[in-house]
Amino acid sequence: RAQTERDNKINAVVEFMSAHSITGSLRANILDYYEFRYSNPYVDFEKNFLDDLPKEMQARVIQRLFPRALEGCNLFKGASETMVSQIVLRMARHPARTMPGQKIVVQGNLGEEMYMLKHGVVEVSVQNPSKDKQITIRRLYPGDCFGEISLWMDIKRTASVTSVDYCQLYVLTRNDLEDILHSFPEMRHVVAAQAITPCLGTVEIAPALVGLGLED
């Protein structure tokens, strides 16, 4: 059945492109994307599988699947295993897949989500104003996160992130973080402080701090 649905979807895409004269490299890229999108049936199954489990069992499965989940994410340093499990569970409900060369995050744009890399490699780069080109500063690998600051404040992305190969990611939205912090209120000020720390040298920090919820 899954194979039939995949074939029907790709056939519909081919017919659409033919009807609208989408040809050449764009057509090839679109077909590559759909082949990639439907090549792993577990992407959609995984989030439903986790949602169906009792909470205690969810935590155990997540710890088995991601034994070092969020370890490198400063935003959640000090979070309990239960909180980490709830964060990863929320992220698993928002899977994303990207192709080589695809921009995931663009420097200068506003964002409201954080990403955790499940499979693949991405490249982090910044714009060199004097030479008008991107400078690669590092690569990220499975288990690494990026975009954390945008979860907590309205500040422009400080770097661009581009897929090096075919990637699978999990996404945590600002609304999801708020829901989680309602269950772990003791972590609200901790997360706020750790979100601010990397921005202390940024000139745009003053307007970005508005609405952090530190008044309580």
C-alpha positions as CSV (number, residue, x, y, z in Angstrom):
1,R,0.0,0.0,0.0
2,A,2.8,2.4,0.9
3,Q,4.5,1.7,-2.4
4,T,1.3,2.4,-4.3
5,E,0.8,5.7,-2.5
6,R,4.4,6.7,-3.2
7,D,4.0,5.8,-6.9
8,N,0.7,7.6,-7.2
9,K,2.2,10.7,-5.6
10,I,5.3,10.7,-7.9
11,N,3.1,10.1,-11.0
12,A,0.9,13.0,-10.1
13,V,4.0,15.2,-9.7
14,V,5.3,14.1,-13.1
15,E,1.9,14.9,-14.7
16,F,1.8,18.3,-13.0
17,M,5.3,19.2,-14.2
18,S,4.5,18.1,-17.8
19,A,1.3,20.1,-17.8
20,H,3.1,23.2,-16.7
21,S,6.2,22.8,-18.8
22,I,8.6,22.3,-15.8
23,T,11.7,20.8,-17.4
24,G,15.5,20.6,-17.2
25,S,17.3,20.8,-13.9
26,L,14.3,22.0,-11.9
27,R,12.3,19.0,-13.0
28,A,15.2,16.7,-12.0
29,N,15.6,18.4,-8.6
30,I,11.9,18.1,-7.9
31,L,11.9,14.4,-8.8
32,D,15.0,13.8,-6.7
33,Y,13.2,15.5,-3.8
34,Y,10.1,13.3,-4.0
35,E,12.2,10.1,-4.4
36,F,14.1,11.2,-1.3
37,R,10.9,12.2,0.6
38,Y,9.2,8.8,0.1
39,S,12.3,6.6,0.3
40,N,12.0,6.2,4.1
41,P,8.6,5.0,5.3
42,Y,9.6,5.4,8.9
43,V,9.6,9.2,8.9
44,D,5.9,9.6,9.3
45,F,5.5,6.3,11.2
46,E,7.9,7.4,13.9
47,K,5.9,10.3,15.2
48,N,2.7,8.3,15.3
49,F,4.4,5.4,17.0
50,L,5.8,7.6,19.8
51,D,2.5,9.4,20.3
52,D,0.7,6.1,20.8
53,L,2.9,5.0,23.7
54,P,2.4,5.8,27.4
55,K,4.6,8.7,28.6
56,E,6.9,6.5,30.6
57,M,7.5,4.3,27.6
58,Q,8.0,7.3,25.3
59,A,10.8,8.4,27.5
60,R,12.5,5.0,27.5
61,V,12.2,4.7,23.7
62,I,13.5,8.2,23.1
63,Q,16.5,7.5,25.4
64,R,17.2,4.4,23.3
65,L,16.9,6.1,20.0
66,F,18.7,9.3,21.0
67,P,21.0,8.4,24.0
68,R,22.8,11.8,23.8
69,A,19.8,13.9,22.7
70,L,20.4,17.7,23.2
71,E,23.7,17.1,25.1
72,G,25.3,19.7,22.9
73,C,22.5,22.2,23.2
74,N,23.4,24.9,25.7
75,L,19.8,26.1,25.9
76,F,18.7,22.9,27.7
77,K,21.7,22.3,30.0
78,G,20.5,21.1,33.3
79,A,17.3,19.7,31.9
80,S,16.1,16.4,33.4
81,E,15.8,13.3,31.3
82,T,12.0,13.6,31.5
83,M,12.1,17.1,30.1
84,V,14.6,16.1,27.4
85,S,12.3,13.2,26.4
86,Q,9.3,15.6,26.1
87,I,11.4,18.0,24.0
88,V,12.5,15.3,21.6
89,L,8.9,13.9,21.5
90,R,7.7,17.3,20.4
91,M,10.4,17.6,17.8
92,A,9.6,14.2,16.4
93,R,6.1,15.4,15.6
94,H,7.7,18.0,13.2
95,P,10.2,16.0,11.0
96,A,11.8,17.7,8.1
97,R,13.9,16.4,5.2
98,T,16.3,18.4,3.1
99,M,18.4,17.8,0.0
100,P,22.0,18.7,-0.8
101,G,22.5,22.4,-1.2
102,Q,19.1,23.3,0.4
103,K,19.1,26.3,2.7
104,I,17.5,25.4,6.1
105,V,18.3,28.7,7.9
106,V,19.2,32.0,6.2
107,Q,21.3,34.6,8.0
108,G,19.4,37.8,8.6
109,N,15.9,36.1,8.6
110,L,13.7,35.9,11.6
111,G,12.9,32.4,12.9
112,E,10.8,30.7,15.6
113,E,12.2,27.2,15.6
114,M,15.2,25.1,16.6
115,Y,16.5,22.1,14.6
116,M,18.1,18.9,15.7
117,L,20.0,16.9,13.0
118,K,19.0,13.2,12.9
119,H,20.8,12.1,9.8
120,G,23.2,13.8,7.4
121,V,25.6,16.7,7.6
122,V,24.9,20.5,7.4
123,E,27.3,23.4,6.9
124,V,27.1,26.6,9.0
125,S,28.3,29.8,7.2
126,V,28.3,33.6,7.7
127,Q,28.3,36.4,5.3
128,N,31.6,38.3,4.8
129,P,30.4,41.9,4.2
130,S,33.8,43.1,2.8
131,K,34.0,40.3,0.2
132,D,30.3,39.7,-0.3
133,K,30.6,35.9,0.1
134,Q,29.7,33.2,2.5
135,I,32.4,31.8,4.9
136,T,32.0,28.3,6.2
137,I,32.7,28.2,9.9
138,R,31.8,24.6,10.9
139,R,29.9,21.5,10.1
140,L,27.2,19.9,12.2
141,Y,26.5,16.2,12.5
142,P,23.7,13.9,13.8
143,G,22.7,14.9,17.3
144,D,23.7,18.6,16.9
145,C,21.2,21.4,17.2
146,F,21.0,24.9,15.7
147,G,18.6,27.8,15.8
148,E,18.1,27.7,19.6
149,I,18.2,31.4,20.2
150,S,15.1,32.0,17.9
151,L,13.1,29.8,20.2
152,W,13.3,32.4,22.9
153,M,13.7,35.9,21.3
154,D,12.9,37.8,18.2
155,I,16.4,38.2,16.8
156,K,17.7,37.7,13.2
157,R,19.5,34.4,12.5
158,T,23.2,34.9,13.0
159,A,24.3,32.4,10.4
160,S,23.1,30.3,7.5
161,V,22.8,26.6,7.6
162,T,22.9,24.5,4.4
163,S,22.5,20.8,3.8
164,V,25.6,19.1,2.6
165,D,23.8,15.8,1.8
166,Y,20.4,14.3,2.3
167,C,19.3,15.2,5.8
168,Q,16.6,14.4,8.3
169,L,15.8,16.8,11.0
170,Y,13.5,17.3,14.0
171,V,12.0,20.8,14.6
172,L,11.1,22.4,17.9
173,T,8.7,25.4,17.6
174,R,8.4,28.3,20.0
175,N,4.8,27.2,20.9
176,D,6.1,23.7,21.7
177,L,8.7,25.1,24.0
178,E,6.1,27.2,25.8
179,D,4.0,24.2,26.4
180,I,7.0,22.2,27.8
181,L,7.9,25.0,30.1
182,H,4.4,25.0,31.6
183,S,5.2,21.5,32.7
184,F,8.7,22.4,33.9
185,P,8.3,26.0,35.2
186,E,11.6,25.8,37.2
187,M,13.5,25.7,33.9
188,R,12.0,28.9,32.5
189,H,14.6,31.3,34.0
190,V,17.4,28.8,33.3
191,V,16.5,28.6,29.6
192,A,16.1,32.4,29.4
193,A,19.6,32.9,30.8
194,Q,21.2,30.4,28.6
195,A,19.4,31.9,25.5
196,I,20.8,35.3,26.3
197,T,24.4,34.3,27.0
198,P,25.5,33.8,23.3
199,C,24.0,37.1,22.4
200,L,25.7,39.3,24.9
201,G,28.1,40.7,22.3
202,T,25.5,41.3,19.7
203,V,24.5,45.0,19.1
204,E,20.9,44.0,18.4
205,I,20.5,42.3,21.8
206,A,18.5,45.2,23.5
207,P,15.4,44.9,21.3
208,A,15.6,41.2,21.2
209,L,15.3,41.0,25.0
210,V,11.8,42.4,25.0
211,G,9.2,39.8,26.1
212,L,11.6,37.3,27.7
213,G,9.2,36.8,30.6
214,L,11.9,37.4,33.2
215,E,9.6,39.7,35.3
216,D,8.1,36.8,37.3
